[in-house]
Amino acid sequence: MPAGPVSSVAGVVNEPQFVERESVQSVSVGENEMLLMPGVVPRLMRTPGTIAHVGRSIGADTDVILADLLGASPEALKEWREVGII
């Protein structure tokens, strides 16, 4: 049975091999805010991948999902915001 040490997240982020291979990358997600993300795999020499963006912000699609996909009215969305549901 294979066995080995289990690293913490901090251990992996600071592991020299992961740092050298850029397996974990620091990506800007806003003004003065960085996010650690897994690096691009596979690492190709002639066409290396890059992280272009980290995705949309949390809640960016709430109105589209509730209104367009589930049929909630603008009045309902307004009321839900006022009472803190969304």
Beta strands, then each sheet from edge to edge (+ up, - down):
strand 1: 24-30
strand 2: 33-38
sheet 1: 1+ 2-
end
